[in-house]
Amino acid sequence: MAHAASNSYLLTKRNSAEPWSGVSMPIHAYVLNLKRRPDRADRMSQILERQGIPFELVPALDYTDPEVMAEVERRRAIPGGIQNRGAIACTMSHEVIWQRIADSHAQHAVVFEDDIVVADDLAATLADPALVPADADIVKLETYLKARTRYDRSATTVVGRYGVHRLRAHSMGAAAYLITRKAAVALLARPLPARVIDWILFDEIEGLLNELTVYQMVPAPVAQGSVLIQKRDWPSDPIYASDIKPVMAETDRTLYRPRPPFTVPDDRKLLLTRRFGLSRRLQSIERSMRTQAFRALWRLRGQSMGAVPFALDGQEPKGASDRTP
């Protein structure tokens, strides 16, 4: 894995305006921000300073930068890899932060992207030692509000109103997570799957979820603004517009490495229709029976499947510059 392109990107320190008044300081945070989005940098600075969370703004890698472009194109050339230059640069930006954490003396740190909405008690949560189970590599602070997120029903530990549950299957989003120093070192020392960052960390088939010990906070104290606009009917705001989706190149999904049989819905339908001659009605019955069988198995294993709720669900959203109560 090449990290040479990241060496020229220096971290910009921003101190909190008000010190945290609790017993211990919240965990240090790194905030990824594209230089062409100072509006997001200002907004995140205000939110984290208000809560007293120590942080640094990290210049995210821009795929249009000549220093970054060569590595982006090298990764695009990987057979079966993604083609989205923005997504590749995003993954590389996370690697820059992992390197910073690996070079530090901190046991763990938090990684934030700059389009998130956070709960009002985030600082207190990050200051609680119970947040990080002894065997944790990563604690996911974010929810993508996907209905098929699977995690242990019983919490390993509890922090205030939050449970910390073991994550067992694919979970979208990498806009807010705690990562330990040992996990950062391990990730940097190995070749990563040619996937987007959330698939690398939180997918059990194409990513490294089964090789890492990952926990999910329930409810989640963080969500991306674009997700809340789409799934919680929050007012639309240009500050949350994606810097990756508008630059989607050739159909990335068609270039993904194929999953094992019966794990990709389109492939399964094709197989059942052509090879076994099953009608749509029979396929629907097969899908329902298979889903119920898996749900029963997961229940026996003490696991639940459903959308991870957001801590601010049910509250009236405020303006974009003040989305934390």
VOBA-1610 file (N, C-alpha, C; in pm, whole numbers, padded with zeros to 5 digits, always signed):
BEGIN
Met+00083-00118+00000Met+00000+00000+00000Met+00087+00124+00000Ala+00055+00219-00084Ala+00137+00339-00093Ala+00077+00450-00010His+00162+00515+00068His+00117+00627+00149His+00197+00753+00117Ala+00279+00749+00014Ala+00365+00861-00015Ala+00286+00988-00043Ala+00171+00971-00107Ala+00093+01089-00145Ala+00043+01165-00025Ser+00030+01099+00091Ser-00028+01164+00207Ser+00074+01244+00287Asn+00203+01229+00259Asn+00304+01291+00343Asn+00300+01443+00338Ser+00254+01499+00227Ser+00256+01644+00213Ser+00134+01710+00276Tyr+00043+01632+00330Tyr-00077+01689+00387Tyr-00060+01701+00538Leu-00055+01825+00587Leu-00032+01851+00728Leu-00166+01870+00798Leu-00168+01835+00925Leu-00289+01850+01004Leu-00298+01991+01059Thr-00418+02046+01062Thr-00441+02179+01114Thr-00507+02167+01250Lys-00442+02214+01353Lys-00492+02198+01489Lys-00597+02303+01518Arg-00709+02261+01577Arg-00812+02352+01626Arg-00840+02315+01771Asn-00813+02404+01862Asn-00839+02376+02003Asn-00984+02408+02037Ser-01037+02337+02136Ser-01173+02362+02179Ser-01182+02496+02249Ala-01291+02568+02227Ala-01309+02698+02289Ala-01333+02684+02439Glu-01405+02578+02479Glu-01434+02557+02619Glu-01384+02420+02659Pro-01306+02410+02767Pro-01258+02279+02809Pro-01371+02192+02860Trp-01357+02063+02838Trp-01456+01968+02888Trp-01453+01970+03040Ser-01572+01977+03101Ser-01581+01993+03246Ser-01597+01862+03320Gly-01593+01749+03249Gly-01608+01619+03314Gly-01481+01574+03382Val-01484+01448+03431Val-01369+01393+03503Val-01252+01372+03408Ser-01279+01320+03290Ser-01172+01295+03194Ser-01208+01360+03060Met-01106+01390+02980Met-01129+01455+02852Met-01187+01355+02751Pro-01273+01405+02660Pro-01320+01318+02552Pro-01203+01271+02465Ile-01223+01161+02397Ile-01120+01107+02307Ile-01094+01208+02195His-00969+01218+02157His-00929+01312+02051His-00992+01272+01918Ala-01034+01370+01841Ala-01101+01346+01713Ala-01022+01406+01598Tyr-01027+01338+01483Tyr-00972+01388+01358Tyr-01089+01408+01262Val-01097+01526+01201Val-01208+01559+01113Val-01158+01575+00970Leu-01205+01491+00881Leu-01167+01501+00739Leu-01245+01613+00671Asn-01172+01698+00600Asn-01238+01811+00533Asn-01164+01847+00405Leu-01236+01851+00294Leu-01179+01898+00169Leu-01156+02049+00176Lys-01042+02093+00128Lys-01008+02235+00137Lys-01109+02322+00063Arg-01176+02266-00037Arg-01275+02345-00111Arg-01410+02351-00041Arg-01418+02294+00082Arg-01540+02303+00161Arg-01514+02368+00297Pro-01472+02497+00297Pro-01450+02566+00425Pro-01579+02583+00505Asp-01694+02582+00437Asp-01821+02593+00509Asp-01840+02475+00603Arg-01802+02357+00558Arg-01813+02239+00644Arg-01712+02243+00758Ala-01592+02291+00728Ala-01489+02301+00833Ala-01536+02395+00943Asp-01593+02509+00906Asp-01641+02605+01005Asp-01754+02546+01088Arg-01845+02477+01021Arg-01958+02418+01093Arg-01911+02312+01192Met-01822+02221+01149Met-01773+02117+01240Met-01693+02177+01355Ser-01616+02281+01327Ser-01540+02346+01433Ser-01632+02402+01540Gln-01740+02466+01497Gln-01836+02522+01592Gln-01900+02414+01677Ile-01940+02305+01614Ile-02008+02197+01686Ile-01916+02132+01789Leu-01795+02097+01748Leu-01704+02028+01839Leu-01649+02121+01946Glu-01624+02246+01912Glu-01580+02342+02013Glu-01688+02366+02116Arg-01814+02371+02073Arg-01925+02391+02165Arg-01934+02277+02266Gln-01905+02155+02220Gln-01912+02040+02310Gln-01782+02018+02387Gly-01676+02089+02350Gly-01549+02072+02420Gly-01475+01946+02381Ile-01493+01902+02257Ile-01424+01783+02208Ile-01294+01826+02139Pro-01178+01781+02187Pro-01052+01819+02120Pro-01044+01755+01982Phe-01000+01832+01883Phe-01001+01779+01746Phe-00896+01848+01661Glu-00871+01787+01547Glu-00785+01844+01443Glu-00856+01829+01309Leu-00846+01932+01229Leu-00896+01925+01093Leu-00787+01865+01005Val-00822+01763+00930Val-00728+01695+00842Val-00766+01723+00697Pro-00679+01784+00618Pro-00712+01804+00477Pro-00735+01671+00406Ala-00856+01650+00360Ala-00887+01528+00286Ala-00817+01531+00151Leu-00781+01413+00102Leu-00712+01404-00027Leu-00812+01426-00141Asp-00776+01513-00233Asp-00861+01546-00347Asp-00806+01473-00470Tyr-00890+01393-00535Tyr-00842+01313-00648Tyr-00796+01397-00766Thr-00831+01528-00767Thr-00785+01615-00876Thr-00646+01671-00849Asp-00595+01650-00729Asp-00460+01698-00695Asp-00356+01611-00764Pro-00260+01670-00836Pro-00159+01588-00905Pro-00081+01496-00813Glu-00063+01535-00686Glu+00010+01451-00593Glu-00069+01326-00554Val-00198+01332-00569Val-00286+01222-00529Val-00329+01139-00650Met-00336+01203-00765Met-00393+01141-00885Met-00325+01009-00923Ala-00192+01002-00913Ala-00121+00881-00955Ala-00164+00760-00873Glu-00176+00778-00741Glu-00216+00666-00655Glu-00362+00630-00679Val-00446+00729-00702Val-00586+00702-00733Val-00597+00617-00859Glu-00523+00653-00963Glu-00529+00579-01089Glu-00471+00438-01072Arg-00369+00423-00988Arg-00314+00290-00962Arg-00421+00200-00899Arg-00497+00255-00806Arg-00601+00175-00741Arg-00718+00148-00835Arg-00747+00241-00923Arg-00853+00217-01021Arg-00818+00103-01115Ala-00689+00080-01134Ala-00644-00025-01226Ala-00646-00163-01163Ile-00674-00173-01034Ile-00680-00304-00969Ile-00799-00382-01024Pro-00779-00503-01074Pro-00890-00581-01131Pro-01002-00600-01029Gly-01124-00568-01071Gly-01239-00584-00984Gly-01257-00471-00885Gly-01166-00372-00886Gly-01175-00262-00790Gly-01274-00156-00834Ile-01301-00062-00745Ile-01395+00046-00776Ile-01329+00146-00869Gln-01412+00220-00942Gln-01364+00317-01039Gln-01388+00462-00995Asn-01464+00480-00891Asn-01499+00613-00843Asn-01378+00681-00781Arg-01324+00782-00848Arg-01203+00848-00800Arg-01226+00916-00666Gly-01344+00976-00649Gly-01372+01041-00522Gly-01375+00943-00406Ala-01434+00826-00427Ala-01440+00725-00322Ala-01302+00670-00288Ile-01218+00654-00389Ile-01081+00607-00366Ile-01004+00709-00284Ala-01016+00837-00321Ala-00947+00943-00246Ala-00999+00949-00102Cys-01128+00921-00083Cys-01185+00919+00051Cys-01120+00809+00136Thr-01106+00690+00080Thr-01039+00581+00150Thr-00895+00619+00184Met-00825+00678+00089Met-00688+00721+00113Met-00681+00825+00225Ser-00782+00911+00234Ser-00786+01012+00340Ser-00799+00947+00477His-00881+00843+00485His-00892+00770+00612His-00758+00706+00648Glu-00687+00658+00549Glu-00555+00598+00574Glu-00457+00701+00630Val-00468+00826+00585Val-00384+00933+00638Val-00407+00947+00790Ile-00533+00942+00830Ile-00564+00953+00973Ile-00516+00830+01047Trp-00533+00712+00990Trp-00482+00592+01056Trp-00333+00604+01082Gln-00261+00658+00983Gln-00117+00675+01001Gln-00087+00771+01115Arg-00165+00878+01123Arg-00147+00975+01232Arg-00171+00908+01367Ile-00275+00826+01376Ile-00304+00756+01501Ile-00195+00655+01533Ala-00148+00582+01433Ala-00042+00484+01452Ala+00086+00550+01503Asp+00112+00672+01459Asp+00232+00743+01499Asp+00218+00812+01635Ser+00098+00813+01690Ser+00072+00881+01817Ser+00092+00785+01934His+00076+00838+02054His+00084+00756+02175His-00056+00727+02231Ala-00159+00776+02164Ala-00296+00754+02211Ala-00338+00610+02189Gln-00417+00557+02280Gln-00467+00420+02264Gln-00574+00413+02157His-00647+00521+02138His-00752+00524+02037His-00785+00669+02003Ala-00856+00688+01894Ala-00899+00820+01850Ala-01027+00803+01770Val-01091+00917+01743Val-01217+00917+01668Val-01194+00979+01531Val-01256+00921+01430Val-01251+00973+01293Val-01389+01025+01256Phe-01396+01152+01216Phe-01520+01213+01171Phe-01504+01262+01028Glu-01608+01243+00947Glu-01618+01318+00823Glu-01695+01446+00854Asp-01696+01540+00761Asp-01741+01676+00794Asp-01887+01705+00762Asp-01967+01601+00734Asp-02108+01623+00700Asp-02201+01556+00800Ile-02157+01546+00925Ile-02233+01470+01024Ile-02318+01560+01113Val-02419+01497+01173Val-02501+01558+01277Val-02476+01476+01403Val-02454+01545+01516Val-02416+01473+01638Val-02513+01503+01751Ala-02524+01407+01844Ala-02608+01424+01961Ala-02543+01519+02061Asp-02624+01578+02147Asp-02575+01677+02241Asp-02487+01619+02351Asp-02495+01487+02373Asp-02415+01425+02478Asp-02294+01350+02422Leu-02250+01386+02301Leu-02139+01314+02240Leu-02011+01329+02321Ala-01982+01448+02372Ala-01859+01470+02448Ala-01855+01382+02573Ala-01966+01377+02645Ala-01972+01294+02765Ala-01954+01147+02730Thr-02008+01107+02617Thr-01996+00968+02572Thr-01851+00935+02540Leu-01783+01025+02469Leu-01644+01001+02432Leu-01549+01007+02551Ala-01594+01067+02659Ala-01510+01076+02779Ala-01527+00957+02872Asp-01625+00871+02843Asp-01653+00757+02931Asp-01563+00639+02894Pro-01482+00589+02987Pro-01393+00475+02955Pro-01468+00350+02912Ala-01596+00338+02951Ala-01673+00219+02916Ala-01707+00214+02768Leu-01682+00322+02696Leu-01716+00325+02553Leu-01639+00221+02473Val-01517+00189+02518Val-01430+00102+02439Val-01413-00033+02510Pro-01482-00139+02464Pro-01461-00272+02522Pro-01315-00315+02509Ala-01271-00401+02598Ala-01130-00439+02603Ala-01080-00499+02473Asp-01166-00571+02400Asp-01121-00638+02278Asp-01154-00559+02152Ala-01201-00436+02166Ala-01248-00360+02050Ala-01135-00315+01960Asp-01158-00324+01830Asp-01073-00260+01730Asp-01136-00129+01684Ile-01268-00134+01663Ile-01343-00019+01616Ile-01477-00013+01689Val-01522+00107+01722Val-01657+00129+01773Val-01725+00225+01676Lys-01829+00178+01611Lys-01900+00259+01511Lys-02000+00350+01584Leu-01983+00480+01566Leu-02068+00579+01632Leu-02187+00620+01548Glu-02189+00577+01425Glu-02283+00628+01324Glu-02389+00525+01289Thr-02505+00574+01249Thr-02607+00489+01187Thr-02635+00539+01047Tyr-02658+00445+00957Tyr-02698+00477+00820Tyr-02847+00450+00802Leu-02913+00409+00914Leu-03056+00384+00915Leu-03098+00276+00816Lys-03008+00179+00793Lys-03040+00066+00706Lys-03113-00042+00786Ala-03219-00096+00727Ala-03305-00190+00798Ala-03238-00324+00827Arg-03131-00357+00755Arg-03071-00490+00769Arg-02935-00485+00839Thr-02922-00404+00939Thr-02800-00401+01019Thr-02811-00507+01129Arg-02715-00597+01134Arg-02722-00709+01229Arg-02616-00694+01337Tyr-02660-00702+01462Tyr-02569-00688+01576Tyr-02623-00767+01695Asp-02539-00790+01795Asp-02580-00865+01913Asp-02691-00792+01988Arg-02793-00866+02032Arg-02901-00804+02108Arg-02852-00748+02240Ser-02765-00820+02307Ser-02715-00777+02438Ser-02595-00684+02420Ala-02595-00576+02494Ala-02484-00482+02488Ala-02366-00537+02568Thr-02247-00521+02514Thr-02126-00560+02585Thr-02099-00464+02700Thr-02129-00337+02677Thr-02115-00235+02780Thr-02218-00127+02753Val-02244-00045+02854Val-02344+00061+02842Val-02280+00193+02882Val-02304+00296+02801Val-02252+00430+02827Val-02370+00525+02826Gly-02418+00564+02944Gly-02535+00651+02951Gly-02655+00584+02886Arg-02712+00651+02786Arg-02829+00595+02716Arg-02790+00506+02599Tyr-02661+00482+02581Tyr-02613+00406+02465Tyr-02565+00266+02505Gly-02603+00169+02424Gly-02546+00036+02437Gly-02436+00018+02333Val-02333-00058+02368Val-02224-00087+02275Val-02235-00234+02239His-02281-00262+02117His-02314-00397+02073His-02215-00445+01967Arg-02185-00574+01968Arg-02097-00630+01867Arg-02167-00628+01731Leu-02102-00572+01631Leu-02155-00568+01494Leu-02121-00698+01424Arg-02220-00760+01357Arg-02201-00893+01298Arg-02209-00898+01146Ala-02262-00795+01082Ala-02277-00801+00936Ala-02266-00661+00878His-02273-00656+00745His-02250-00534+00669His-02324-00414+00726Ser-02252-00302+00737Ser-02311-00178+00785Ser-02253-00063+00703Met-02340+00018+00645Met-02294+00127+00560Met-02253+00248+00644Gly-02163+00328+00586Gly-02122+00453+00649Gly-01992+00440+00726Ala-01902+00536+00703Ala-01777+00544+00780Ala-01749+00689+00816Ala-01855+00762+00850Ala-01842+00905+00879Ala-01812+00932+01025Ala-01821+00830+01111Ala-01793+00850+01253Ala-01762+00716+01318Tyr-01636+00697+01356Tyr-01600+00574+01426Tyr-01478+00597+01513Leu-01472+00522+01620Leu-01353+00519+01705Leu-01267+00402+01660Ile-01137+00425+01650Ile-01046+00319+01611Ile-00929+00316+01707Thr-00887+00196+01747Thr-00774+00183+01838Thr-00643+00197+01761Arg-00539+00229+01833Arg-00408+00243+01769Arg-00363+00109+01710Lys-00387+00001+01783Lys-00343-00130+01732Lys-00417-00167+01605Ala-00543-00128+01593Ala-00618-00156+01470Ala-00566-00071+01355Ala-00534+00055+01383Ala-00479+00141+01279Ala-00347+00085+01226Val-00263+00040+01318Val-00134-00019+01277Val-00157-00143+01192Ala-00251-00228+01233Ala-00278-00352+01161Ala-00334-00324+01021Leu-00421-00227+01008Leu-00479-00194+00877Leu-00374-00139+00782Leu-00283-00058+00835Leu-00179+00000+00751Leu-00076-00103+00707Ala-00066-00212+00781Ala+00037-00311+00754Ala-00006-00416+00652Arg-00130-00409+00607Arg-00180-00512+00517Arg-00244-00449+00394Pro-00251-00523+00283Pro-00323-00471+00166Pro-00473-00468+00195Leu-00537-00361+00156Leu-00680-00347+00181Leu-00761-00392+00060Pro-00882-00444+00083Pro-00969-00477-00030Pro-00994-00353-00116Ala-01008-00371-00245Ala-01031-00259-00338Ala-01177-00219-00334Arg-01217-00165-00220Arg-01356-00127-00196Arg-01362+00013-00136Val-01483+00065-00122Val-01500+00193-00054Val-01476+00171+00095Ile-01451+00278+00167Ile-01402+00268+00304Ile-01499+00195+00398Asp-01630+00218+00384Asp-01721+00150+00476Asp-01730+00000+00447Trp-01714-00039+00320Trp-01711-00182+00288Trp-01582-00246+00340Ile-01473-00173+00336Ile-01348-00228+00387Ile-01360-00260+00536Leu-01418-00168+00612Leu-01423-00184+00757Leu-01543-00265+00806Phe-01657-00253+00736Phe-01781-00302+00794Phe-01857-00401+00706Asp-01788-00472+00618Asp-01853-00577+00539Asp-01787-00710+00571Glu-01869-00812+00594Glu-01817-00942+00638Glu-01776-01032+00522Ile-01811-00996+00399Ile-01777-01080+00284Ile-01664-01020+00203Glu-01680-00896+00160Glu-01579-00831+00077Glu-01483-00744+00158Gly-01515-00724+00284Gly-01431-00639+00369Gly-01366-00716+00482Leu-01332-00645+00589Leu-01253-00702+00698Leu-01331-00717+00828Leu-01463-00710+00821Leu-01542-00715+00944Leu-01515-00841+01026Asn-01499-00955+00960Asn-01475-01080+01032Asn-01333-01090+01087Glu-01243-01004+01041Glu-01107-01003+01092Glu-01086-00900+01202Leu-01182-00809+01215Leu-01176-00706+01317Leu-01283-00731+01423Thr-01264-00673+01539Thr-01367-00676+01643Thr-01433-00539+01644Val-01553-00533+01586Val-01620-00407+01565Val-01748-00401+01649Tyr-01769-00287+01712Tyr-01889-00264+01792Tyr-01971-00151+01731Gln-02101-00155+01759Gln-02195-00054+01710Gln-02267+00008+01830Met-02271+00141+01835Met-02347+00209+01940Met-02494+00212+01904Val-02580+00178+02002Val-02724+00174+01981Val-02793+00244+02098Pro-02866+00354+02072Pro-02878+00425+01945Pro-02745+00488+01907Ala-02734+00535+01786Ala-02610+00596+01740Ala-02614+00746+01768Pro-02505+00802+01821Pro-02503+00947+01848Pro-02470+01032+01726Val-02443+00967+01612Val-02400+01040+01492Val-02473+00985+01370Ala-02507+01074+01277Ala-02559+01034+01146Ala-02517+01140+01045Gln-02507+01099+00919Gln-02475+01194+00813Gln-02598+01277+00780Gly-02576+01405+00752Gly-02687+01492+00721Gly-02765+01447+00598Ser-02694+01398+00497Ser-02761+01353+00375Ser-02851+01232+00402Val-02811+01147+00495Val-02892+01031+00531Val-03020+01075+00603Leu-03008+01173+00692Leu-03125+01223+00764Leu-03221+01294+00670Ile-03168+01362+00569Ile-03254+01427+00470Ile-03332+01322+00391Gln-03265+01214+00355Gln-03326+01111+00273Gln-03422+01022+00352Lys-03385+00987+00474Lys-03461+00885+00547Lys-03539+00936+00668Arg-03513+01060+00709Arg-03586+01117+00822Arg-03655+01248+00785Asp-03658+01278+00655Asp-03727+01397+00605Asp-03677+01525+00670Trp-03547+01531+00698Trp-03490+01656+00745Trp-03488+01755+00629Pro-03493+01886+00658Pro-03488+01985+00549Pro-03360+01972+00468Ser-03373+01981+00337Ser-03256+01972+00251Ser-03164+02091+00274Asp-03033+02066+00266Asp-02935+02172+00289Asp-02813+02143+00203Pro-02766+02240+00124Pro-02651+02215+00036Pro-02522+02183+00110Ile-02514+02214+00239Ile-02392+02184+00312Ile-02369+02034+00324Tyr-02476+01955+00307Tyr-02466+01810+00317Tyr-02452+01742+00181Ala-02446+01819+00074Ala-02436+01759-00060Ala-02308+01676-00069Ser-02320+01555-00124Ser-02207+01463-00131Ser-02099+01515-00224Asp-01972+01499-00183Asp-01859+01533-00268Asp-01809+01411-00344Ile-01875+01296-00326Ile-01833+01173-00393Ile-01935+01131-00498Lys-02062+01127-00463Lys-02164+01075-00555Lys-02171+01150-00687Pro-02157+01284-00690Pro-02166+01352-00820Pro-02056+01313-00917Val-01945+01253-00868Val-01836+01219-00959Val-01830+01069-00984Met-01942+01000-00964Met-01946+00858-00994Met-01909+00835-01141Ala-01811+00751-01161Ala-01765+00725-01297Ala-01840+00606-01354Glu-01771+00523-01432Glu-01833+00406-01491Glu-01902+00324-01381Thr-01998+00245-01421Thr-02079+00173-01324Thr-01992+00088-01232Asp-01962+00143-01114Asp-01873+00074-01022Asp-01925-00065-00985Arg-02056-00072-00964Arg-02111-00197-00912Arg-02090-00314-01007Thr-02083-00286-01138Thr-02063-00395-01233Thr-01920-00447-01228Leu-01830-00371-01166Leu-01690-00412-01159Leu-01655-00475-01026Tyr-01751-00483-00935Tyr-01724-00543-00804Tyr-01691-00691-00820Arg-01607-00738-00733Arg-01577-00880-00730Arg-01704-00955-00692Pro-01741-01059-00765Pro-01868-01128-00736Pro-01868-01191-00598Arg-01981-01184-00533Arg-01997-01247-00403Arg-02028-01395-00421Pro-02021-01472-00314Pro-02056-01614-00323Pro-02201-01632-00368Pro-02236-01749-00420Pro-02373-01773-00467Pro-02477-01743-00359Phe-02593-01697-00401Phe-02707-01669-00315Phe-02684-01551-00219Thr-02583-01467-00246Thr-02564-01348-00163Thr-02592-01220-00241Val-02600-01228-00372Val-02635-01113-00455Val-02775-01136-00510Pro-02875-01052-00473Pro-03014-01078-00513Pro-03032-01097-00663Asp-02971-01013-00747Asp-02991-01025-00891Asp-02939-01158-00944Asp-02822-01201-00895Asp-02766-01328-00938Asp-02854-01445-00894Arg-02911-01434-00775Arg-02994-01543-00724Arg-03120-01559-00810Lys-03182-01446-00845Lys-03302-01452-00928Lys-03271-01516-01063Leu-03159-01477-01121Leu-03120-01532-01249Leu-03098-01682-01240Leu-03028-01725-01133Leu-03000-01867-01115Leu-03128-01946-01095Leu-03217-01896-01011Leu-03341-01969-00983Leu-03431-01977-01106Thr-03428-01871-01188Thr-03515-01869-01306Thr-03461-01960-01416Arg-03334-01945-01447Arg-03277-02018-01561Arg-03246-02164-01529Arg-03191-02189-01411Arg-03148-02325-01381Arg-03259-02410-01324Phe-03342-02350-01238Phe-03444-02429-01171Phe-03585-02399-01221Gly-03597-02297-01308Gly-03728-02268-01366Gly-03830-02220-01265Leu-03788-02157-01158Leu-03883-02111-01056Leu-03952-01983-01102Ser-04081-01977-01083Ser-04157-01858-01118Ser-04131-01749-01014Arg-04177-01629-01046Arg-04159-01519-00952Arg-04230-01548-00820Arg-04345-01612-00829Arg-04420-01647-00709Arg-04339-01742-00621Leu-04283-01847-00682Leu-04203-01943-00607Leu-04075-01878-00554Gln-04018-01786-00632Gln-03900-01716-00584Gln-03933-01632-00461Ser-04051-01571-00462Ser-04094-01490-00348Ser-04109-01578-00224Ile-04166-01697-00244Ile-04181-01791-00131Ile-04045-01836-00081Glu-03955-01868-00177Glu-03820-01911-00140Glu-03748-01802-00061Arg-03761-01677-00108Arg-03694-01565-00041Arg-03748-01546+00101Ser-03879-01557+00117Ser-03941-01541+00249Ser-03897-01652+00344Met-03894-01777+00294Met-03853-01889+00379Met-03707-01876+00419Arg-03624-01835+00324Arg-03482-01821+00353Arg-03458-01710+00455Thr-03532-01598+00440Thr-03518-01487+00534Thr-03559-01529+00674Gln-03673-01600+00684Gln-03719-01644+00815Gln-03622-01744+00878Ala-03564-01830+00795Ala-03467-01927+00847Ala-03344-01858+00904Phe-03295-01760+00830Phe-03177-01686+00878Phe-03210-01606+01003Arg-03328-01545+01006Arg-03367-01468+01125Arg-03375-01559+01247Ala-03428-01680+01228Ala-03435-01774+01340Ala-03295-01813+01388Leu-03205-01836+01292Leu-03068-01870+01328Leu-03002-01756+01403Trp-03022-01632+01357Trp-02962-01517+01424Trp-03019-01499+01564Arg-03151-01526+01580Arg-03211-01516+01714Arg-03147-01616+01808Leu-03124-01739+01758Leu-03058-01840+01841Leu-02917-01796+01881Arg-02854-01719+01795Arg-02720-01668+01825Arg-02723-01539+01906Gly-02841-01495+01945Gly-02852-01374+02025Gly-02832-01246+01947Gln-02869-01248+01818Gln-02847-01132+01733Gln-02980-01072+01686Ser-02978-00942+01660Ser-03094-00871+01608Ser-03061-00813+01471Met-03164-00789+01390Met-03144-00725+01261Met-03247-00615+01244Gly-03200-00496+01221Gly-03289-00382+01202Gly-03207-00254+01193Ala-03275-00146+01166Ala-03206-00017+01156Ala-03161+00029+01294Val-03037+00073+01303Val-02988+00132+01428Val-03049+00271+01441Pro-03124+00298+01548Pro-03187+00430+01560Pro-03084+00540+01583Phe-03121+00662+01547Phe-03038+00779+01569Phe-03080+00845+01700Ala-02986+00893+01777Ala-03014+00948+01909Ala-03108+01068+01905Leu-03111+01140+01792Leu-03195+01258+01781Leu-03328+01230+01711Asp-03359+01104+01687Asp-03488+01070+01626Asp-03601+01128+01711Gly-03696+01191+01644Gly-03809+01249+01714Gly-03790+01393+01755Gln-03668+01445+01744Gln-03643+01584+01778Gln-03652+01671+01654Glu-03692+01796+01673Glu-03704+01889+01563Glu-03566+01931+01516Pro-03534+01910+01386Pro-03403+01950+01336Pro-03386+02101+01338Lys-03262+02145+01370Lys-03232+02288+01371Lys-03163+02325+01241Gly-03112+02448+01234Gly-03042+02493+01115Gly-02915+02414+01095Ala-02862+02415+00973Ala-02744+02336+00941Ala-02625+02375+01025Ser-02612+02501+01062Ser-02498+02545+01141Ser-02514+02514+01288Asp-02631+02463+01325Asp-02656+02436+01467Asp-02740+02311+01480Arg-02690+02200+01428Arg-02767+02076+01429Arg-02738+01991+01552Thr-02676+02050+01652Thr-02661+01982+01779Thr-02727+02066+01885Pro-02819+02011+01965Pro-02898+02092+02057Pro-02810+02167+02156
//
